[in-house]
Amino acid sequence: MFIYFNIIGRRSDGLILTENQSDKCNETNLISAKHKTKQFLKSQSQNQDVSQLNCLEIDNAFNLNYLIADNVIYLVLSDRKYPQKLARHLLKDV
């Protein structure tokens, strides 16, 4: 159970404002998941939902928890076994 990285980005254009990652992010499957996470961030500029807290599954191995608030997207990529409740608390605390 592990959080691999988190990203805070601007929703209007998908610009990454800050990014924090663990040392394990160089593994091949994580590089793919990170790329998909960045694609998701950029795709949200067309989405008109005002605010949401949700989770997506990536490559059957990771969970992408995200929170959208005030034109900012907070993203956390974690191991699939990592408790979603803890990931959501992390997003709310940021």
HELIX and SHEET records of a PDB file:
HELIX    1   1 ASP A   23  ASN A   26  5                                   4    
HELIX    2   2 THR A   28  SER A   43  1                                  16    
HELIX    3   3 GLN A   84  ASP A   93  1                                  10    
SHEET    1   A 5 ILE A  16  GLN A  21  0                                        
SHEET    2   A 5 ILE A   3  ARG A  10 -1                                        
SHEET    3   A 5 VAL A  72  ASP A  79 -1                                        
SHEET    4   A 5 PHE A  62  ALA A  69 -1                                        
SHEET    5   A 5 GLN A  52  ILE A  58 -1                                        
END                                                                             
